[in-house]
Amino acid sequence: MSIQGTLETMSLSDLLQFLGAGRKSGTLKFDRGKISKQIYFQNGLIVGSRSNDPREYLGQVLLHYGKVDESQLQLAREAQRRSGVLLGEALIHLGILTEKDVQEILRIRTLDAIFDLFVWNAGQFQFYDDEPLPADLIKVQVQPTTVIMEGIYRIDELSRFKTLVPSDRSILEVGHNWTPSVTLTKELQQVLDFVEKRMSVAEICYHMHASSFNVYGLLYELISNGFARVAGELPETFSAGSVEIDDLLTVNDLIWSAQRQIDDNPEEAMAILQTALQQEPNNTRAQELLTQAETKFVDQVYTSELSPTAVPRIVVSTNDLTSEQLHPQEGFLLSRINGSWDIQSILSICPFREADSLRMMRSLVSRGIIAVD
């Protein structure tokens, strides 16, 4: 039996409760725009999850919770590429983590991926009854009722946080109550260090490899104590697309247009499909084609433009760099260019989709900000 619907017609809480009480086994899939998540059930228990949201990749979760640093993650990614094993296995083989550490972080990742669904205001779901679990799934065990209670709490908390932190584009600065004599927790001090650099909320999330919920909570505490304040907001100027598309085209027209472009110009197809998904976030065909276009684009760039083993370096001065109009994601990418890591190593620690990261890397090269050896 398959159950399907939207989060507007059936809440996530009701859905999880139904599957748990009915002791269901199978896969619960969620789609919204480019993001797709799967939650795996076995006899009513949540036993694992998968997500194509880069923020929820295992490496990003490990960084956020301090289980590894970026150098260790890069080392494990390299070992993973050589051996073909899973990231968790690579970390265990290298002696960076124990099997128990990996099991616990997988449980945390599963919970965080589900908690994020509670703040989705739209999305499509489908439950595939008795679908076999992925062969490589490392199982955890989580009671749906526990997830529901925490999820509802997070919805309420995020609403409270946003009374002081309006959006991801908010730019913060140090508040009047802050003095070096004030003692803060490690996390709060880390966030304040980014605030001192007048970073936006989105930039802070990238650099901390953290979800918006966690960062909003820390910023709320800093602002409440007068240690930080909102100083402004970034404009909505950044666009992932590279082409102008007639707003009067229907989604079917856009999909047809993207299909014609996907082989010869996958980047343009990506932009068209992203426009289609803005109109219909749950369009399955557009999601499938976007994945195909991204894969073709990545292969194309690696084959003809940027070798994955090439080492990028910044070729402009610090003063010139500050005058550049950089998107927060570009700023994060630049901060990881150290003259020794190759492109695939840098991308392996970025909380962005590989295609998006490569587009930014290529743009930085064309603007003369970085060079690739």
N, C-alpha and C positions, 0 to 999 in steps of 0.2 A: 504494500500500500504506500502511495506517495501523498504527502501533504504539501500544499504550496499556497503562497499568498504573499502579502506585503506587510511590513511592520506598521503601516497605517491602519490595517484591518485587524491585525492580531499582534498584541504586544509581545515583546521578547520574554517577559516574565511568564505570561500565560503559556507561551510555546514551550519553554523549558519545563514548566510545571507539568504540562500535559505529557511530554515525553518521559519525564522522570517517573510520574505516577503510573504511567502505562508500562513501565519497565521496557521501553523500546530499545532496539538495537538498530544502528544504521548511521547515515551521514546527514547532518543538517547543514545545508549550504546557503550562504548569504551572498548577495551581489549588490553593489552600489557603485556605479561608474566603473572605474578601473579596478576597484578593490573587490576581491573575492575571498571569502573565508569558509572553512569547513570545520564543523564541530562533530566529533565522533562519539557515538553512544554505544554502550554495551550493557544490556539489562537495566536500563534506566540511569546508569552512571555515565558521566562525561569522562572519557578515557584519553582524549587528545584533541589537537586542533592543527590546522594548517592555515596559512594566510599569505597572500601575495603583497601585503602591505609591508614595504621595506622596514618600517619602524618596528614591526613585529617579527622580523627575522631573528633567528636564535642569536646571531652575533650581536645585534643591537641590544637585545634583552640582556645578554651577558655583560656588555659594556655599561648599560644603565645601572645594573645592580652591583657593579664593581667586582664581578667574578673574574674578569680579564681586563687587561688594558689594550689599547689599540695595537701595540707592537705584538703582544701575544696573539691577538686575533689574526693579525696579518700573517704571523708565522703558521698558525693553524690552518688558515685558508690556503697557504702555499702547500702545506702537507696534504691537505684535502685534494688539491688539484693534481698532485703527483700520484696519490694512491687511489683516489676515487671513493674514499670512505665518507661517511657523514661527518659533519663538523664536530658533533659531540664525541664521536669516536676518535677523531684526530686530536682533540684536546686531551682525551684520556691517554692516548698513546704517547703524546708528548710530555705527559706528567704534569700538565697545567691544571687539570681538574680530575677529580675522582669520579667514578661511576655514580656515586651518591650525589655529588654536586650537579652532574648533568641531569639526573632524574629530578632533582628539586627545581632546577631552573626551567625544565620543560613543563613542570606543573605550574610554575609562576607564569610562563609564557601563555599557556592555555587559558589561565584565568584572566590575564591582561587582555588577550584577544577577545574574550567574551565580554569583559567589562566595557571595552570600547564600543561594542554593539549597542549597549544601553543608551549611548548618547547619539546614535544614528536617528535622525528624524525621518528617514525614508530608506527603503531597501526592499529587496525581493528575497524570499526564502523558499526553499524546497527541501523536504525531508525524504530521503531515499531509504525505505524500510528494508532492514536486513542486508544492506550493502556491506560486503566484506571490508574489514579494516585494511588500510595500506600495509603491505608486507613489512615495510621498514619503520612502522610506527612504534615508538617507545611509549608504552602505555602509562598513564597516570590514572588516578581515581579521584573524582571530584563529585560531590553531591550537588545536584542542580539547585536544591533549596539554599545552600550556602552561597552559590553564585547569585541567585535572585536577590537575597537580602543585601549583599554587598553592592550589587548593581544599582538597586534603588537608592541606596545611601549615596553612591557616587553621583547620580543624577541631581540629587538635592544639593550636594556639596559643590558641584560644578556651577550650579546656578548662583550659589552664594559667592564663589570665587569671582564670577564674572561681574559682580556688582562693583568690584574694584579694578579688575583686569578685563577690559571690554572685549579684546580680540587678540588673535595671534599677531596682528600687525602693530599692536601697541608697542611703543618705544618707552623704555624706562630709564630713570636716572636716580642717583643716590638721593635719599631724603634728608631732611634737616636734623633728624634725630640720630643719624649714624655718626659714630666716632670710632676710631681704631680700638678704643678700650672696650667696646662692646664684644662680648663673647657669643659666637654663633655656633650652631652645629656645622659639621663638615659640609652637608648639602646646602644649607642656607648660605654659608660663606662662598661656596662655589657659584651659586646663583648670583650673589651680590657682586662677585668679581666680573661676571658678564654684564650686570647692570651698570657697573662703573664704565664699561666700554660702550654704553648706550646702545645695547643690542635690543632688537625686537624680541617679543615672546617666541616667535617662530625660530629665530636664530638661537635662542637659549635652549629650546627643545632639541635642535639639531646637535648642539655642542654637548649637551648632557645625555644624548641618546635616550631621551625620556619622552613619555607621553605628555600631551597637553594637560591632562588631569594632574599629574604630579607636579609639573612646573607651575601651573596656575595656583596650586595649593601653597607652594613655597613662596611665590610672589605675593600671594594674599597675606601671608604671615609677615613678610617684610614690609609691605605697604601699611598694614594695620599698626605696626610698631613705629611707623615713620622713618624706617630705614631706606625705603625706596618710594618712588612716586611715578605715575604715568606722565610722560613729558610730551607725548604726541602719538601720531600713528602714521605708518608707512602708507603711501597711496597704493591702490590696486592697479599697478601698472604692468606687472610681469605677466606675460602670456606664454604658455608652453608651445603654442602654435606658431608656425612660421608663414602661414598664408592667410589671406583674407578670404572669407567664405560668405556667400550671400545668405543673410539671415532668413530669407524667404524659402530656402530649400527645406524640404521635409527630411526627416531622419532617413527614410528609405532612399531619397535622392542622394544624401550624403554617403550612405553605405555603398550605394552603387558607384558613386564617384571614387570612393576609397578603394574599392575592389579593382578598379581600372588602374589605380596608381601604385598599388601595393608592391608590385615586382620591380618596376622601374624607379619609383620615387617613394620608398617606404616612409621617409620623414614627412612628406606631404600627406600621405595616407594617415599617419599618426595624428596630424593636426586636424584633418577632416573628421576622423573618428572621435577625437576628443570633443569636437564641437557637437557631434551627434549624441555623445554620452552626456553632455551638459543639458541637452533637451530631454533625453530619455535615459537616465542613469542605469536603468535595469535592462536595457536592450541587450539580450544575450548575443545576438549576431555581431553587434558593434564591439562587444567585449572580446569575443573570439578573434575578430579581425584585428583589433588593436594589439593583442598578444602576438599575432603573426607578424604584423607590421613592425613591432618593436624588435622581434627576433631577427627579421631581415635587416633592419636598420643597424643593429649591433654588429651583425656579421659583415655588413657592407663597410662600416667604419673601420673595424678591425682589419679587414682585408685591404682596403685601399687608402686609408687615411692615418689612423692611429694604431700602431702595434700595441697589443696589451702588455708587452714587455718593455716598451719604451719608457724612459724616465723623464717626466716633465719637470721644468724649473721655472720659477718666476723671473721675468727679465725686465721688470719695471721697478723703479725705486719705491720705497714706502710712501713718500710724499705723493708721487704720481698715482699710486694705487688708491690712496684716500680720495682722489678726485674722480675716480671711476664710478659709474653708476652700476653697482653690483647688487644683484638679487641676493637675499640672505643665503640661499642654497649655494650660490657661487662663492660667497664669502667662506662658507664652511669648506667647500672643496679646495679653495686656495690655501686655507689654513693647514691642510693635510699634505701639501706639496712641500717636501723637505729635501729634494735633490737626490734622494737615494731610493725611495719607493717608486716602483713602476706603476703604470696606469691601473693594471688589474689589482694591485695591492691597495692602491688608494680607493678604488671603487668598492673593494671588499669590505671596507669599514664605513662607507657612506650610508646614511639612512634614506637613500633615494633609489628609485628604479634604475637599472643599469642603462637603459636607453636615455633617460633624462640626464644621468650623470655624464654620459658620453657627449650628449648635445651641448652641455655646459662646457665640458672640456674642449670640445672643438670650437665653440664660440670664443673662449678665452685665448685660444691659439690664434684665431683669425683677427682678434682685436689687439694682438701683440702684447698681451699681458703675460702669457706663458709661452715657452718654447719646448719642443719635445725632441730629445736626443735619440 
